[in-house]
Amino acid sequence: MSNEHESARVGPIRLEQGIGKSHFWTFMYASFICIALLAGMNFLQSYVLTEHLNVPPERQGAITGDLAFWTEIVAILLIVPFGILSDRIGRRPVMVVGSLFIAGGYALFPFATSVAELIAYRIVFAIGAAALSALIAVVGNDYTREVSRGRLFGFMGFMNGLGVIFMSVVIARIPIVLTNAGVDPVHAGIAMFMTASGLCVLSTMIFARGLKGGTPADQAERLPMKTLLTSGLRAAANPRVALAYGAAFAGRSDNAIKGLFVSLWAVQIAPVVDISNAEALAGAGRLMGIMGAIILVWTPLFGFLLDKLNRVAGMALAMGLAGVGYTSMWLVDNPLDSAAIPLFIMLAIGQGSAIIASVTLVGQEAPPKERGTVVATSGMFGAVGILFAAAVGGRLFDAFGPAMPFVMVGLIQILLCVCAILILILQRRD
């Protein structure tokens, strides 16, 4: 059995010693379903605001922002503790508990009778989201050898994309299917959220059975809690880890910028180009679909490329691509113009590259005994990046125009590209 595990591989991906193919495929399922459920709440919740609570359109933006704010605050507070816990008791129980919290959040959400209740239920969801956000990258880094780390995360990105598509074209369509069959909108919404909750419960059983138990360190080798509490900060003394933290900040913030401001930009340009808001939103949806398809195809290819490069060189390339893609938005007057599509494709390539480069670099550098804590600290910087993007990006959008939040993130990525190049130069001198 041991020899089989030592030589186990799935296609081009070489698995770490002791990791079987069943563990790998459970992780791929987790990559599919966890991202689907984490991303799904952001676009399913608008149905509850409209159909269940009858919130007027002019208040929905502020409430949506509040819900996102509290989700990221919970993430900032809990991602690192969940990472520490995973280094002490193992990855599997944290994944199971996180899935149960998400199941509870989905089950409670459609029964909210006020915005305050909605925020409370979103916090329940956010606790689970913090656990899964911390652990997905940790488990992926546990399961692969260094030689194929990029490939594994490339395929993980592909599964992430499939999960988001599944949520948007299957789960999100439940209300329209049911209402067309005569079900009232509120009960149709309840059915949608309870289906998502049921998927979470099913996933807990799959995780409990299919993920590898324990941690990469034996029981006797596990570090004490007081050591793990400072692991994330101590690891930042390594410039490569600090670079990965910065890339996580930029990678999550660029994802947030895209999600927050593409549709808003489209709506604002609608009267200028003489189209309706509905047409503008449909156009933004098509644009997001194009970018999603590009990420789906690009991330496995970039994963292969990363495994051929020094990880820091891969980071420099990723940040360079992302910086060019995001700063190019300065050249866009109308995001719905077909002439802008190549620039948005470049933006999508940069976004996908940045996220994969960050998790592969931090996975390479994090000591196995502290990997959960260090990778989770990277996730915490990502959560801070989302808050930064929402707060600062929104003000730049209003003050200087729709392209400025994208340019802001692009400049940060160019700075990180320069930092990566400097680290490469210093490494060669050493």
C-alpha positions in Angstrom: 0.0 0.0 0.0 2.8 2.4 0.9 4.6 1.8 -2.4 1.4 2.4 -4.3 0.9 5.7 -2.5 4.5 6.8 -3.1 4.1 6.3 -6.8 0.5 7.5 -7.2 -0.2 10.0 -9.9 -3.2 11.3 -11.7 -2.3 12.2 -15.3 0.5 14.8 -15.1 0.0 15.4 -11.3 2.3 13.5 -9.0 0.8 13.0 -5.6 2.6 13.4 -2.3 3.6 10.3 -0.4 0.6 8.7 1.4 -1.9 10.4 -0.8 -4.1 8.1 -2.8 -6.1 8.8 -6.0 -9.4 8.8 -4.0 -8.0 11.6 -1.8 -7.1 13.5 -5.0 -10.6 13.1 -6.5 -12.2 14.1 -3.3 -10.1 17.3 -3.3 -11.2 18.0 -6.9 -14.8 17.6 -5.9 -14.1 20.0 -3.0 -12.6 22.5 -5.5 -15.8 22.3 -7.6 -18.4 22.4 -4.8 -16.8 24.7 -2.3 -16.2 27.6 -4.7 -19.6 27.1 -6.2 -21.2 27.4 -2.7 -18.9 30.3 -1.6 -19.5 32.3 -4.8 -23.1 31.3 -5.1 -24.3 33.2 -2.1 -23.2 36.5 -3.6 -25.6 36.2 -6.5 -28.4 34.1 -4.9 -28.9 36.6 -2.1 -30.3 39.2 -4.4 -33.3 37.0 -4.9 -34.1 37.1 -1.2 -33.7 40.9 -1.1 -36.2 41.3 -4.0 -38.7 38.5 -3.5 -38.6 37.6 0.2 -37.9 41.0 1.9 -39.2 43.3 -0.9 -36.2 45.6 -0.5 -36.5 48.5 -2.9 -33.8 48.7 -5.6 -32.3 51.9 -4.2 -31.4 50.1 -0.9 -30.2 46.8 -2.3 -26.7 48.1 -3.1 -26.0 49.3 0.4 -27.4 46.1 2.0 -25.3 43.9 -0.4 -22.2 45.9 0.6 -23.0 45.4 4.3 -23.4 41.6 3.8 -20.1 41.4 1.9 -18.4 43.6 4.6 -19.4 41.3 7.4 -18.4 38.2 5.5 -14.8 39.6 5.0 -14.6 40.8 8.6 -15.4 37.2 9.8 -12.8 35.9 7.3 -10.1 38.2 8.6 -10.9 37.2 12.2 -11.2 33.4 11.6 -9.2 32.3 8.6 -5.9 32.1 10.6 -7.5 30.4 13.6 -9.0 27.8 11.3 -5.5 27.3 9.7 -4.0 26.9 13.2 -6.7 24.4 14.1 -6.0 22.4 10.9 -2.3 22.1 11.9 -3.3 20.8 15.3 -6.3 18.4 14.6 -6.1 17.8 10.9 -7.6 19.2 7.7 -10.7 16.9 7.5 -12.6 18.0 10.6 -12.2 21.7 9.8 -13.5 21.1 6.3 -16.5 19.1 7.6 -17.3 21.7 10.3 -17.0 24.5 7.7 -19.4 22.8 5.3 -21.9 22.4 8.1 -21.8 26.1 8.9 -22.3 26.9 5.2 -25.2 24.5 5.1 -26.8 26.3 8.1 -26.3 29.7 6.5 -28.0 28.6 3.3 -30.8 26.9 5.2 -31.5 30.0 7.3 -31.1 32.7 4.7 -34.5 32.4 2.9 -36.4 32.5 6.2 -35.0 36.0 7.3 -37.7 38.5 8.1 -35.4 41.5 8.3 -32.1 42.8 7.1 -30.7 42.3 10.6 -31.6 38.7 10.5 -30.1 38.5 7.0 -26.8 39.8 8.3 -26.9 37.3 11.3 -27.5 34.4 8.9 -24.8 35.6 6.5 -22.3 35.6 9.5 -23.2 31.9 10.1 -22.4 31.3 6.4 -19.2 33.4 6.7 -17.9 31.2 9.5 -18.0 28.2 7.2 -16.7 30.3 4.3 -13.6 31.2 6.4 -12.9 27.6 7.2 -13.2 26.4 3.6 -11.3 29.4 2.2 -8.5 28.6 4.6 -8.4 24.8 3.9 -8.9 24.4 0.1 -5.4 25.8 -0.6 -3.9 24.0 2.4 -5.3 20.6 1.3 -4.1 21.1 -2.3 -0.6 21.9 -1.2 -0.6 18.8 1.1 -1.6 16.5 -1.7 0.9 17.3 -4.5 4.7 17.1 -4.8 6.6 20.2 -5.6 7.2 19.1 -9.2 3.5 19.3 -10.1 2.2 21.9 -7.6 1.3 24.3 -10.4 -0.5 21.7 -12.4 -2.7 20.7 -9.5 -3.7 24.3 -8.8 -4.3 24.8 -12.5 -6.8 22.0 -12.5 -8.2 23.2 -9.3 -8.9 26.6 -11.0 -10.6 24.7 -13.8 -12.9 22.9 -11.2 -13.5 26.3 -9.5 -14.8 27.6 -12.9 -17.0 24.6 -13.4 -18.4 25.1 -9.9 -19.4 28.7 -10.5 -21.0 27.7 -13.9 -23.0 24.9 -12.1 -24.2 27.4 -9.5 -25.3 30.0 -12.0 -26.9 27.7 -14.7 -28.4 25.0 -12.4 -29.0 26.1 -8.8 -29.8 29.8 -9.7 -32.4 28.6 -12.3 -34.5 26.7 -9.7 -36.8 29.6 -8.9 -37.7 30.3 -12.6 -38.4 26.6 -13.2 -40.6 26.3 -10.1 -42.5 29.6 -10.7 -43.2 28.6 -14.3 -44.7 25.5 -12.8 -47.0 27.5 -10.6 -45.0 27.7 -7.3 -45.0 31.1 -5.6 -41.7 33.0 -5.7 -41.0 32.8 -2.0 -41.3 29.0 -1.8 -39.3 28.8 -5.0 -36.5 30.8 -3.3 -36.7 28.5 -0.3 -36.3 25.5 -2.5 -33.3 27.0 -4.2 -31.5 27.7 -0.9 -32.5 24.4 0.7 -31.0 22.6 -2.4 -27.8 24.5 -1.8 -27.9 23.6 1.9 -28.5 19.9 1.0 -25.4 20.0 -1.3 -23.4 21.2 1.7 -24.6 18.4 3.9 -23.8 15.8 1.2 -20.4 17.4 0.8 -19.7 17.0 4.5 -20.2 13.2 4.1 -18.0 13.1 1.0 -15.2 15.0 2.8 -15.5 12.9 6.0 -15.0 9.7 3.9 -12.7 10.9 1.1 -10.2 13.4 2.5 -7.0 12.1 4.2 -7.1 12.3 8.0 -4.4 13.9 10.2 -1.8 16.4 9.2 1.5 16.2 7.2 3.2 16.1 10.7 2.9 13.1 13.0 1.1 13.5 16.3 4.4 13.9 18.2 5.8 16.4 15.6 2.8 18.8 15.7 3.8 22.3 16.9 2.2 23.7 20.1 -0.5 26.3 19.8 1.6 29.1 21.0 4.2 28.5 18.3 1.5 28.3 15.6 -0.1 31.6 16.7 2.9 33.5 15.4 3.8 31.2 12.4 2.1 33.3 9.8 4.0 36.5 10.8 7.3 34.7 11.3 7.0 33.2 7.9 6.8 36.7 6.4 10.5 37.1 7.2 11.0 34.9 4.2 10.7 37.4 1.3 9.1 34.8 -0.9 6.3 34.2 1.6 5.9 38.0 2.0 5.6 38.2 -1.8 2.9 35.5 -1.8 1.0 37.4 0.9 1.1 40.5 -1.3 0.0 38.5 -4.3 -2.9 37.1 -2.3 -3.9 40.7 -1.4 -3.8 41.7 -5.0 -5.3 38.6 -6.4 -8.4 38.7 -4.2 -8.8 42.4 -4.6 -8.6 42.2 -8.4 -11.3 39.5 -8.4 -13.4 41.7 -6.2 -12.9 44.7 -8.5 -14.0 42.7 -11.5 -17.1 41.4 -9.7 -18.1 44.8 -8.1 -17.5 47.2 -10.9 -17.9 45.6 -14.4 -21.7 45.6 -14.1 -21.8 49.0 -12.5 -19.6 50.4 -15.3 -22.0 48.9 -17.9 -25.0 50.4 -16.3 -23.4 53.8 -16.1 -22.4 53.7 -19.8 -26.0 52.6 -20.8 -27.5 56.1 -21.3 -24.4 57.3 -23.1 -24.7 54.5 -25.8 -28.5 54.7 -25.7 -29.4 51.2 -24.3 -31.5 50.2 -21.4 -30.2 49.1 -18.0 -31.4 45.6 -18.7 -29.5 45.5 -21.9 -26.4 46.8 -20.2 -26.6 44.2 -17.4 -27.1 41.5 -20.0 -24.0 42.8 -21.8 -22.0 42.8 -18.6 -23.2 39.2 -18.0 -21.9 38.2 -21.4 -18.6 39.9 -20.7 -18.3 38.1 -17.3 -19.1 34.8 -19.1 -16.3 35.4 -21.6 -13.8 36.1 -18.9 -15.0 33.1 -16.9 -14.5 30.9 -20.0 -11.0 32.3 -20.5 -10.0 31.6 -16.9 -11.4 28.0 -17.3 -9.1 27.3 -20.2 -6.1 29.4 -19.1 -5.6 28.2 -15.5 -4.6 24.6 -16.4 -2.2 25.9 -19.1 -0.6 28.4 -16.7 -0.3 25.7 -14.1 1.8 23.6 -16.5 3.9 26.7 -17.2 4.4 27.4 -13.5 5.9 23.9 -13.0 8.6 24.7 -15.7 9.6 28.0 -13.9 11.2 29.1 -10.7 8.2 29.9 -8.5 9.3 33.5 -8.0 9.8 33.9 -11.8 6.3 32.5 -12.2 5.0 35.1 -9.7 6.8 37.9 -11.7 5.2 36.6 -14.9 1.7 36.4 -13.3 1.9 39.8 -11.7 3.2 41.3 -15.0 0.2 39.8 -16.9 -2.2 40.9 -14.3 -0.7 44.4 -14.2 -0.9 44.8 -17.9 -4.5 43.5 -18.0 -5.9 45.7 -15.3 -4.1 48.9 -16.2 -5.3 48.5 -19.8 -8.8 49.3 -18.6 -7.6 53.0 -18.8 -7.9 52.5 -22.6 -11.6 51.4 -22.4 -14.4 54.0 -22.9 -17.2 51.5 -23.3 -16.8 48.0 -21.7 -19.7 46.7 -23.9 -17.9 47.6 -27.1 -16.6 44.5 -28.9 -13.3 46.3 -29.3 -12.8 46.1 -25.6 -13.1 42.3 -25.4 -9.3 41.6 -26.1 -8.4 43.8 -23.1 -10.9 42.1 -20.8 -9.5 38.7 -22.0 -6.1 40.0 -20.9 -7.5 41.0 -17.6 -9.0 37.5 -17.1 -5.7 35.9 -17.9 -3.9 38.1 -15.4 -6.5 37.4 -12.7 -6.3 33.6 -13.1 -2.5 33.7 -13.2 -2.2 35.8 -10.1 -4.3 33.5 -7.9 -2.5 30.3 -8.9 1.0 31.8 -8.6 0.2 33.0 -5.1 -1.0 29.6 -3.8 1.8 27.6 -5.4 4.5 29.9 -4.1 3.2 30.0 -0.5 2.7 26.2 -0.7 6.4 25.7 -1.7 7.7 27.9 1.1 5.4 27.0 4.0 6.9 24.4 6.3 4.6 21.3 6.4 4.2 21.5 10.1 2.9 25.0 9.8 1.4 24.9 6.3 -2.2 25.3 7.5 -1.4 28.4 9.5 0.9 30.0 6.8 -1.5 29.4 3.9 -4.4 30.6 6.0 -2.5 33.8 6.7 -2.2 34.3 3.0 -6.0 33.9 2.8 -6.4 36.6 5.5 -4.4 39.0 3.3 -6.8 38.1 0.5 -9.8 39.0 2.7 -8.1 42.3 3.5 -7.6 42.8 -0.2 -11.3 42.4 -0.9 -12.2 45.0 1.8 -9.6 47.4 0.4 -10.9 46.9 -3.2 -14.5 47.6 -2.1 -13.7 50.7 0.0 -11.0 52.4 -2.0 -12.0 51.2 -5.4 -15.6 52.5 -4.9 -14.3 55.9 -4.1 -12.0 56.0 -7.0 -14.8 54.9 -9.3 -16.9 57.9 -8.2 -14.1 60.4 -8.1 -12.0 59.6 -11.2 -14.1 57.3 -13.4 -15.0 53.6 -13.8 -11.5 52.5 -15.0 -9.7 53.8 -11.9 -10.3 50.9 -9.5 -8.9 48.5 -12.2 -5.9 50.8 -12.7 -5.3 50.9 -9.0 -5.1 47.2 -8.7 -3.0 47.0 -11.8 -0.4 49.3 -10.4 -0.2 47.2 -7.2 0.4 44.1 -9.4 3.1 45.9 -11.3 4.8 46.8 -8.0 4.7 43.2 -7.0 6.1 42.1 -10.3 9.1 44.5 -9.7 9.5 43.0 -6.1 9.5 39.5 -7.6 12.2 40.4 -10.1 14.3 41.9 -7.2 13.9 38.8 -5.2 15.1 36.7 -8.2 18.1 38.9 -8.6 19.0 38.6 -4.9 18.5 34.8 -5.0 21.0 34.5 -7.8 23.6 36.6 -6.0 23.2 34.3 -3.0 
